[in-house]
C-alpha cells in the first residue's frame, strides 16, 4: 500500500511543494502504544472522528509521520489535517495488514 504525505508551500497558499511517498509501513512496537492511545480502530471509517483523534494526539503522531516519511519538523508543520486523515488511516491499515501476515505465518 502506498502512503503519501503532501507538504505545502510557505509562500504560495494551497500549492503542494513536496510529496513524500512510502510503500507500506511496519509499525514498531514502541509506536503501537502511542498510536492506539490516540486512534480508536473501531472508528477508522469515520473521517471526522479520525480528524479529532489526530488533532488531540498530534504530538504523538508527529514522530510517527517523521518515521514513516522522513519529513522534518518544519515540513510536518506545513501539512493539512484534512490530508492527515487519509494518511493516518492508510498507516493504520498498512500496520494492521502486517499483523495479519504475522498471524498467517504463525499458523
N, CA, C and O atoms as CSV, one atom per row, in Angstrom:
chain,resi,resn,atom,element,x,y,z
A,1,UNK,N,N,0.838,-1.173,0.000
A,1,UNK,CA,C,0.000,0.000,0.000
A,1,UNK,C,C,0.883,1.237,0.000
A,1,UNK,O,O,1.775,1.370,0.839
A,2,UNK,N,N,0.638,2.140,-0.936
A,2,UNK,CA,C,1.417,3.374,-0.977
A,2,UNK,C,C,0.841,4.392,-0.001
A,2,UNK,O,O,-0.363,4.646,0.023
A,3,UNK,N,N,1.727,4.963,0.796
A,3,UNK,CA,C,1.369,6.020,1.731
A,3,UNK,C,C,1.928,7.320,1.176
A,3,UNK,O,O,3.020,7.338,0.608
A,4,UNK,N,N,1.181,8.411,1.340
A,4,UNK,CA,C,1.705,9.686,0.855
A,4,UNK,C,C,1.359,10.810,1.804
A,4,UNK,O,O,0.349,10.773,2.506
A,5,UNK,N,N,2.221,11.810,1.808
A,5,UNK,CA,C,2.060,12.976,2.647
A,5,UNK,C,C,2.475,14.209,1.858
A,5,UNK,O,O,3.619,14.315,1.413
A,6,UNK,N,N,1.540,15.141,1.686
A,6,UNK,CA,C,1.823,16.381,0.957
A,6,UNK,C,C,2.319,17.452,1.914
A,6,UNK,O,O,1.793,17.621,3.014
A,7,UNK,N,N,3.341,18.170,1.471
A,7,UNK,CA,C,3.892,19.309,2.202
A,7,UNK,C,C,3.569,20.550,1.378
A,7,UNK,O,O,3.851,20.600,0.181
A,8,UNK,N,N,2.981,21.541,2.019
A,8,UNK,CA,C,2.531,22.737,1.300
A,8,UNK,C,C,3.547,23.865,1.384
A,8,UNK,O,O,4.332,23.958,2.327
A,9,UNK,N,N,3.509,24.715,0.374
A,9,UNK,CA,C,4.427,25.842,0.248
A,9,UNK,C,C,4.216,26.853,1.373
A,9,UNK,O,O,3.092,27.094,1.813
A,10,UNK,N,N,5.319,27.435,1.825
A,10,UNK,CA,C,5.243,28.511,2.813
A,10,UNK,C,C,4.707,29.787,2.182
A,10,UNK,O,O,4.015,30.568,2.834
A,11,UNK,N,N,5.026,29.993,0.920
A,11,UNK,CA,C,4.733,31.271,0.282
A,11,UNK,C,C,3.517,31.264,-0.637
A,11,UNK,O,O,2.857,32.293,-0.787
A,12,UNK,N,N,3.209,30.134,-1.251
A,12,UNK,CA,C,2.078,30.061,-2.180
A,12,UNK,C,C,0.979,29.208,-1.564
A,12,UNK,O,O,1.045,27.979,-1.571
A,13,UNK,N,N,-0.020,29.879,-1.038
A,13,UNK,CA,C,-1.104,29.196,-0.323
A,13,UNK,C,C,-1.759,28.114,-1.185
A,13,UNK,O,O,-2.153,28.353,-2.327
A,14,UNK,N,N,-1.862,26.928,-0.607
A,14,UNK,CA,C,-2.532,25.820,-1.274
A,14,UNK,C,C,-1.685,25.051,-2.270
A,14,UNK,O,O,-2.134,24.030,-2.792
A,15,UNK,N,N,-0.459,25.516,-2.551
A,15,UNK,CA,C,0.398,24.834,-3.514
A,15,UNK,C,C,1.214,23.748,-2.806
A,15,UNK,O,O,1.857,23.995,-1.786
A,16,UNK,N,N,1.170,22.555,-3.369
A,16,UNK,CA,C,1.957,21.452,-2.826
A,16,UNK,C,C,3.401,21.636,-3.280
A,16,UNK,O,O,3.694,21.700,-4.474
A,17,UNK,N,N,4.289,21.719,-2.303
A,17,UNK,CA,C,5.710,21.921,-2.570
A,17,UNK,C,C,6.438,20.584,-2.744
A,17,UNK,O,O,7.369,20.469,-3.540
A,18,UNK,N,N,5.999,19.588,-1.990
A,18,UNK,CA,C,6.689,18.298,-1.978
A,18,UNK,C,C,5.697,17.220,-1.548
A,18,UNK,O,O,4.800,17.464,-0.740
A,19,UNK,N,N,5.876,16.044,-2.097
A,19,UNK,CA,C,5.065,14.903,-1.680
A,19,UNK,C,C,5.994,13.762,-1.286
A,19,UNK,O,O,6.810,13.298,-2.082
A,20,UNK,N,N,5.851,13.322,-0.042
A,20,UNK,CA,C,6.584,12.153,0.423
A,20,UNK,C,C,5.755,10.918,0.117
A,20,UNK,O,O,4.530,10.937,0.232
A,21,UNK,N,N,6.426,9.850,-0.271
A,21,UNK,CA,C,5.753,8.572,-0.532
A,21,UNK,C,C,6.520,7.467,0.183
A,21,UNK,O,O,7.748,7.486,0.275
A,22,UNK,N,N,5.757,6.511,0.682
A,22,UNK,CA,C,6.355,5.341,1.322
A,22,UNK,C,C,5.515,4.138,0.923
A,22,UNK,O,O,4.295,4.234,0.792
A,23,UNK,N,N,6.169,3.025,0.733
A,23,UNK,CA,C,5.465,1.800,0.365
A,23,UNK,C,C,5.223,0.991,1.633
A,23,UNK,O,O,6.116,0.295,2.116
A,24,UNK,N,N,4.003,1.089,2.170
A,24,UNK,CA,C,3.638,0.370,3.381
A,24,UNK,C,C,4.366,0.901,4.593
A,24,UNK,O,O,5.159,1.837,4.498
A,25,UNK,N,N,4.097,0.310,5.708
A,25,UNK,CA,C,4.779,0.712,6.934
A,25,UNK,C,C,4.654,-0.404,7.959
A,25,UNK,O,O,3.552,-0.879,8.236
A,26,UNK,N,N,5.770,-0.817,8.515
A,26,UNK,CA,C,5.771,-1.787,9.600
A,26,UNK,C,C,5.865,-1.009,10.900
A,26,UNK,O,O,6.910,-0.448,11.229
A,27,UNK,N,N,4.791,-0.984,11.616
A,27,UNK,CA,C,4.709,-0.253,12.870
A,27,UNK,C,C,5.649,-0.874,13.898
A,27,UNK,O,O,5.635,-2.087,14.107
A,28,UNK,N,N,6.448,-0.055,14.526
A,28,UNK,CA,C,7.363,-0.519,15.556
A,28,UNK,C,C,6.611,-0.652,16.876
A,28,UNK,O,O,5.675,0.105,17.133
A,29,UNK,N,N,7.004,-1.592,17.702
A,29,UNK,CA,C,6.322,-1.833,18.967
A,29,UNK,C,C,6.268,-0.587,19.839
A,29,UNK,O,O,5.270,-0.342,20.517
A,30,UNK,N,N,7.320,0.187,19.822
A,30,UNK,CA,C,7.344,1.407,20.627
A,30,UNK,C,C,6.327,2.434,20.171
A,30,UNK,O,O,5.924,3.295,20.953
A,31,UNK,N,N,5.911,2.358,18.931
A,31,UNK,CA,C,4.953,3.303,18.379
A,31,UNK,C,C,3.516,2.837,18.593
A,31,UNK,O,O,2.593,3.651,18.606
A,32,UNK,N,N,3.328,1.538,18.760
A,32,UNK,CA,C,1.977,0.996,18.902
A,32,UNK,C,C,1.258,1.622,20.095
A,32,UNK,O,O,0.090,1.994,19.982
A,33,UNK,N,N,1.935,1.742,21.233
A,33,UNK,CA,C,1.310,2.325,22.417
A,33,UNK,C,C,0.794,3.728,22.136
A,33,UNK,O,O,-0.333,4.068,22.494
A,34,UNK,N,N,1.624,4.537,21.494
A,34,UNK,CA,C,1.208,5.907,21.179
A,34,UNK,C,C,0.017,5.911,20.231
A,34,UNK,O,O,-0.950,6.645,20.435
A,35,UNK,N,N,0.095,5.094,19.203
A,35,UNK,CA,C,-0.951,5.098,18.185
A,35,UNK,C,C,-2.290,4.619,18.745
A,35,UNK,O,O,-3.322,5.247,18.507
A,36,UNK,N,N,-2.278,3.521,19.478
A,36,UNK,CA,C,-3.551,3.004,19.993
A,36,UNK,C,C,-4.113,3.860,21.116
A,36,UNK,O,O,-5.306,3.787,21.410
A,37,UNK,N,N,-3.274,4.666,21.745
A,37,UNK,CA,C,-3.803,5.590,22.752
A,37,UNK,C,C,-4.490,6.787,22.099
A,37,UNK,O,O,-5.251,7.502,22.752
A,38,UNK,N,N,-4.227,7.004,20.821
A,38,UNK,CA,C,-4.814,8.134,20.090
A,38,UNK,C,C,-5.948,7.676,19.186
A,38,UNK,O,O,-7.019,8.281,19.162
A,39,UNK,N,N,-5.703,6.606,18.446
A,39,UNK,CA,C,-6.620,6.168,17.395
A,39,UNK,C,C,-7.497,5.018,17.897
A,39,UNK,O,O,-6.997,3.992,18.356
A,40,UNK,N,N,-8.798,5.210,17.800
A,40,UNK,CA,C,-9.756,4.152,18.107
A,40,UNK,C,C,-10.000,3.393,16.804
A,40,UNK,O,O,-10.695,3.889,15.917
A,41,UNK,N,N,-9.440,2.210,16.688
A,41,UNK,CA,C,-9.507,1.454,15.431
A,41,UNK,C,C,-10.939,1.133,15.012
A,41,UNK,O,O,-11.200,0.904,13.830
A,42,UNK,N,N,-11.861,1.114,15.959
A,42,UNK,CA,C,-13.263,0.862,15.628
A,42,UNK,C,C,-13.910,2.040,14.901
A,42,UNK,O,O,-14.983,1.899,14.316
A,43,UNK,N,N,-13.258,3.198,14.940
A,43,UNK,CA,C,-13.815,4.403,14.308
A,43,UNK,C,C,-13.033,4.824,13.060
A,43,UNK,O,O,-13.147,5.964,12.610
A,44,UNK,N,N,-12.244,3.907,12.505
A,44,UNK,CA,C,-11.399,4.248,11.360
A,44,UNK,C,C,-12.197,4.633,10.111
A,44,UNK,O,O,-11.650,5.279,9.217
A,45,UNK,N,N,-13.463,4.257,10.029
A,45,UNK,CA,C,-14.280,4.619,8.873
A,45,UNK,C,C,-14.958,5.971,9.030
A,45,UNK,O,O,-15.595,6.451,8.093
A,46,UNK,N,N,-14.833,6.588,10.189
A,46,UNK,CA,C,-15.445,7.891,10.462
A,46,UNK,C,C,-14.364,8.971,10.372
A,46,UNK,O,O,-13.609,9.189,11.319
A,47,UNK,N,N,-14.302,9.644,9.218
A,47,UNK,CA,C,-13.224,10.612,8.985
A,47,UNK,C,C,-13.236,11.765,9.991
A,47,UNK,O,O,-12.174,12.253,10.377
A,48,UNK,N,N,-14.406,12.200,10.415
A,48,UNK,CA,C,-14.478,13.280,11.412
A,48,UNK,C,C,-13.890,12.817,12.743
A,48,UNK,O,O,-13.169,13.564,13.404
A,49,UNK,N,N,-14.198,11.593,13.125
A,49,UNK,CA,C,-13.660,11.052,14.373
A,49,UNK,C,C,-12.142,10.914,14.275
A,49,UNK,O,O,-11.425,11.223,15.227
A,50,UNK,N,N,-11.653,10.450,13.124
A,50,UNK,CA,C,-10.205,10.308,12.932
A,50,UNK,C,C,-9.534,11.683,12.985
A,50,UNK,O,O,-8.476,11.830,13.597
A,51,UNK,N,N,-10.138,12.684,12.352
A,51,UNK,CA,C,-9.579,14.043,12.387
A,51,UNK,C,C,-9.484,14.550,13.818
A,51,UNK,O,O,-8.478,15.150,14.197
A,52,UNK,N,N,-10.513,14.316,14.611
A,52,UNK,CA,C,-10.489,14.747,16.012
A,52,UNK,C,C,-9.397,14.014,16.786
A,52,UNK,O,O,-8.722,14.614,17.623
A,53,UNK,N,N,-9.218,12.726,16.513
A,53,UNK,CA,C,-8.171,11.950,17.178
A,53,UNK,C,C,-6.786,12.472,16.809
A,53,UNK,O,O,-5.895,12.545,17.655
A,54,UNK,N,N,-6.612,12.836,15.535
A,54,UNK,CA,C,-5.320,13.346,15.070
A,54,UNK,C,C,-4.990,14.666,15.753
A,54,UNK,O,O,-3.873,14.863,16.230
A,55,UNK,N,N,-5.965,15.566,15.796
A,55,UNK,CA,C,-5.742,16.870,16.433
A,55,UNK,C,C,-5.414,16.679,17.915
A,55,UNK,O,O,-4.499,17.313,18.442
A,56,UNK,N,N,-6.156,15.813,18.574
A,56,UNK,CA,C,-5.949,15.581,20.006
A,56,UNK,C,C,-4.570,14.977,20.294
A,56,UNK,O,O,-3.936,15.320,21.292
A,57,UNK,N,N,-4.119,14.093,19.433
A,57,UNK,CA,C,-2.851,13.403,19.690
A,57,UNK,C,C,-1.735,13.785,18.748
A,57,UNK,O,O,-0.835,12.983,18.498
A,58,UNK,N,N,-1.776,14.994,18.221
A,58,UNK,CA,C,-0.808,15.372,17.199
A,58,UNK,C,C,0.643,15.266,17.671
A,58,UNK,O,O,1.522,14.922,16.881
A,59,UNK,N,N,0.901,15.551,18.930
A,59,UNK,CA,C,2.289,15.452,19.436
A,59,UNK,C,C,2.820,14.026,19.334
A,59,UNK,O,O,4.023,13.822,19.168
A,60,UNK,N,N,1.944,13.052,19.430
A,60,UNK,CA,C,2.372,11.663,19.310
A,60,UNK,C,C,2.385,11.207,17.857
A,60,UNK,O,O,3.098,10.268,17.502
A,61,UNK,N,N,1.599,11.868,17.022
A,61,UNK,CA,C,1.529,11.486,15.612
A,61,UNK,C,C,2.717,12.040,14.829
A,61,UNK,O,O,3.161,11.421,13.862
A,62,UNK,N,N,3.225,13.180,15.229
A,62,UNK,CA,C,4.371,13.771,14.526
A,62,UNK,C,C,5.555,12.808,14.430
A,62,UNK,O,O,6.100,12.636,13.339
A,63,UNK,N,N,5.974,12.175,15.527
A,63,UNK,CA,C,7.095,11.222,15.416
A,63,UNK,C,C,6.782,10.055,14.473
A,63,UNK,O,O,7.669,9.562,13.777
A,64,UNK,N,N,5.538,9.624,14.455
A,64,UNK,CA,C,5.135,8.556,13.545
A,64,UNK,C,C,5.305,9.007,12.102
A,64,UNK,O,O,5.853,8.270,11.282
A,65,UNK,N,N,4.841,10.212,11.785
A,65,UNK,CA,C,4.967,10.738,10.424
A,65,UNK,C,C,6.432,10.931,10.044
A,65,UNK,O,O,6.823,10.681,8.904
A,66,UNK,N,N,7.226,11.370,10.994
A,66,UNK,CA,C,8.662,11.519,10.734
A,66,UNK,C,C,9.283,10.160,10.429
A,66,UNK,O,O,10.104,10.035,9.521
A,67,UNK,N,N,8.889,9.152,11.186
A,67,UNK,CA,C,9.423,7.805,10.995
A,67,UNK,C,C,9.016,7.231,9.641
A,67,UNK,O,O,9.841,6.637,8.947
A,68,UNK,N,N,7.765,7.403,9.266
A,68,UNK,CA,C,7.256,6.834,8.015
A,68,UNK,C,C,7.851,7.542,6.803
A,68,UNK,O,O,8.286,6.889,5.854
A,69,UNK,N,N,7.874,8.874,6.830
A,69,UNK,CA,C,8.229,9.645,5.637
A,69,UNK,C,C,9.595,10.319,5.692
A,69,UNK,O,O,10.131,10.704,4.653
A,70,UNK,N,N,10.166,10.469,6.881
A,70,UNK,CA,C,11.429,11.188,6.987
A,70,UNK,C,C,11.276,12.692,6.867
A,70,UNK,O,O,12.255,13.405,6.649
A,71,UNK,N,N,10.051,13.176,7.009
A,71,UNK,CA,C,9.797,14.620,6.906
A,71,UNK,C,C,10.372,15.335,8.125
A,71,UNK,O,O,10.413,14.786,9.226
A,72,UNK,N,N,10.814,16.567,7.904
A,72,UNK,CA,C,11.355,17.362,9.008
A,72,UNK,C,C,10.215,17.953,9.827
A,72,UNK,O,O,9.065,17.973,9.388
A,73,UNK,N,N,10.540,18.425,11.005
A,73,UNK,CA,C,9.560,19.087,11.878
A,73,UNK,C,C,8.921,20.271,11.152
A,73,UNK,O,O,7.709,20.471,11.225
A,74,UNK,N,N,9.725,21.033,10.471
A,74,UNK,CA,C,9.227,22.208,9.750
A,74,UNK,C,C,8.277,21.786,8.629
A,74,UNK,O,O,7.262,22.443,8.398
A,75,UNK,N,N,8.592,20.716,7.946
A,75,UNK,CA,C,7.716,20.229,6.878
A,75,UNK,C,C,6.396,19.712,7.450
A,75,UNK,O,O,5.329,19.955,6.884
A,76,UNK,N,N,6.474,19.008,8.561
A,76,UNK,CA,C,5.250,18.498,9.177
A,76,UNK,C,C,4.326,19.637,9.596
A,76,UNK,O,O,3.105,19.480,9.607
A,77,UNK,N,N,4.907,20.775,9.937
A,77,UNK,CA,C,4.093,21.945,10.288
A,77,UNK,C,C,3.356,22.507,9.078
A,77,UNK,O,O,2.456,23.333,9.229
A,78,UNK,N,N,3.726,22.069,7.890
A,78,UNK,CA,C,3.073,22.547,6.661
A,78,UNK,C,C,2.236,21.449,6.004
A,78,UNK,O,O,2.122,21.387,4.780
A,79,UNK,N,N,1.661,20.594,6.830
A,79,UNK,CA,C,0.722,19.590,6.337
A,79,UNK,C,C,-0.676,19.990,6.782
A,79,UNK,O,O,-0.844,20.686,7.783
A,80,UNK,N,N,-1.668,19.551,6.037
A,80,UNK,CA,C,-3.058,19.853,6.380
A,80,UNK,C,C,-3.649,18.690,7.166
A,80,UNK,O,O,-3.405,17.524,6.858
A,81,UNK,N,N,-4.427,19.028,8.181
A,81,UNK,CA,C,-5.099,17.987,8.957
A,81,UNK,C,C,-5.992,17.168,8.035
A,81,UNK,O,O,-6.102,15.952,8.193
A,82,UNK,N,N,-6.624,17.825,7.081
A,82,UNK,CA,C,-7.505,17.096,6.158
A,82,UNK,C,C,-6.721,16.079,5.324
A,82,UNK,O,O,-7.282,15.066,4.905
A,83,UNK,N,N,-5.432,16.333,5.079
A,83,UNK,CA,C,-4.582,15.364,4.376
A,83,UNK,C,C,-4.103,14.260,5.315
A,83,UNK,O,O,-3.839,13.137,4.886
A,84,UNK,N,N,-3.996,14.590,6.586
A,84,UNK,CA,C,-3.513,13.612,7.553
A,84,UNK,C,C,-4.526,12.501,7.804
A,84,UNK,O,O,-4.145,11.368,8.101
A,85,UNK,N,N,-5.814,12.820,7.687
A,85,UNK,CA,C,-6.842,11.815,7.966
A,85,UNK,C,C,-6.653,10.585,7.083
A,85,UNK,O,O,-6.487,9.489,7.618
A,86,UNK,N,N,-6.669,10.716,5.744
A,86,UNK,CA,C,-6.464,9.507,4.933
A,86,UNK,C,C,-5.073,8.899,5.125
A,86,UNK,O,O,-4.914,7.682,5.031
A,87,UNK,N,N,-4.080,9.723,5.390
A,87,UNK,CA,C,-2.723,9.236,5.594
A,87,UNK,C,C,-2.649,8.353,6.845
A,87,UNK,O,O,-2.086,7.259,6.792
A,88,UNK,N,N,-3.204,8.810,7.955
A,88,UNK,CA,C,-3.179,8.040,9.199
A,88,UNK,C,C,-4.011,6.765,9.049
A,88,UNK,O,O,-3.623,5.705,9.539
A,89,UNK,N,N,-5.156,6.873,8.369
A,89,UNK,CA,C,-5.977,5.683,8.116
A,89,UNK,C,C,-5.169,4.658,7.328
A,89,UNK,O,O,-5.190,3.469,7.646
A,90,UNK,N,N,-4.454,5.118,6.297
A,90,UNK,CA,C,-3.638,4.201,5.490
A,90,UNK,C,C,-2.494,3.596,6.295
A,90,UNK,O,O,-2.184,2.416,6.135
A,91,UNK,N,N,-1.862,4.393,7.161
A,91,UNK,CA,C,-0.787,3.873,8.008
A,91,UNK,C,C,-1.337,2.787,8.936
A,91,UNK,O,O,-0.708,1.745,9.123
A,92,UNK,N,N,-2.506,3.036,9.511
A,92,UNK,CA,C,-3.121,2.033,10.396
A,92,UNK,C,C,-3.456,0.766,9.621
A,92,UNK,O,O,-3.221,-0.343,10.101
A,93,UNK,N,N,-4.001,0.932,8.432
A,93,UNK,CA,C,-4.337,-0.249,7.615
A,93,UNK,C,C,-3.088,-1.028,7.232
A,93,UNK,O,O,-3.081,-2.258,7.281
A,94,UNK,N,N,-2.035,-0.321,6.851
A,94,UNK,CA,C,-0.785,-0.987,6.488
A,94,UNK,C,C,-0.215,-1.731,7.693
A,94,UNK,O,O,0.290,-2.846,7.564
A,95,UNK,N,N,-0.300,-1.109,8.848
A,95,UNK,CA,C,0.200,-1.742,10.069
A,95,UNK,C,C,-0.627,-2.956,10.428
A,95,UNK,O,O,-0.079,-3.994,10.798
A,96,UNK,N,N,-1.943,-2.837,10.323
A,96,UNK,CA,C,-2.815,-3.970,10.634
A,96,UNK,C,C,-2.589,-5.122,9.670
A,96,UNK,O,O,-2.666,-6.288,10.058
A,97,UNK,N,N,-2.309,-4.796,8.410
A,97,UNK,CA,C,-2.062,-5.872,7.444
A,97,UNK,C,C,-0.776,-6.618,7.787
A,97,UNK,O,O,-0.672,-7.817,7.526
A,98,UNK,N,N,0.199,-5.931,8.366
A,98,UNK,CA,C,1.424,-6.635,8.772
A,98,UNK,C,C,1.138,-7.585,9.931
A,98,UNK,O,O,1.777,-8.632,10.036
A,99,UNK,N,N,0.189,-7.241,10.801
A,99,UNK,CA,C,-0.215,-8.160,11.864
A,99,UNK,C,C,-0.895,-9.394,11.277
A,99,UNK,O,O,-0.703,-10.502,11.778
A,100,UNK,N,N,-1.680,-9.215,10.231
A,100,UNK,CA,C,-2.348,-10.343,9.572
A,100,UNK,C,C,-1.325,-11.297,8.959
A,100,UNK,O,O,-1.486,-12.516,9.020
A,101,UNK,N,N,-0.271,-10.729,8.367
A,101,UNK,CA,C,0.790,-11.555,7.785
A,101,UNK,C,C,1.468,-12.375,8.878
A,101,UNK,O,O,1.732,-13.564,8.697
A,102,UNK,N,N,1.750,-11.732,10.020
A,102,UNK,CA,C,2.379,-12.445,11.133
A,102,UNK,C,C,1.481,-13.564,11.643
A,102,UNK,O,O,1.957,-14.648,11.978
A,103,UNK,N,N,0.181,-13.295,11.699
A,103,UNK,CA,C,-0.759,-14.301,12.175
A,103,UNK,C,C,-0.778,-15.496,11.226
A,103,UNK,O,O,-0.828,-16.639,11.680
A,104,UNK,N,N,-0.739,-15.252,9.917
A,104,UNK,CA,C,-0.747,-16.335,8.928
A,104,UNK,C,C,0.543,-17.155,9.003
A,104,UNK,O,O,0.516,-18.378,8.865
A,105,UNK,N,N,1.677,-16.472,9.225
A,105,UNK,CA,C,2.958,-17.175,9.300
A,105,UNK,C,C,3.016,-18.057,10.543
A,105,UNK,O,O,3.660,-19.106,10.532
A,106,UNK,N,N,2.350,-17.638,11.605
A,106,UNK,CA,C,2.355,-18.387,12.855
A,106,UNK,C,C,1.576,-19.690,12.710
A,106,UNK,O,O,1.940,-20.702,13.309
A,107,UNK,N,N,0.495,-19.668,11.910
A,107,UNK,CA,C,-0.343,-20.868,11.727
A,107,UNK,C,C,0.349,-21.775,10.798
A,107,UNK,O,O,-0.162,-22.852,10.490
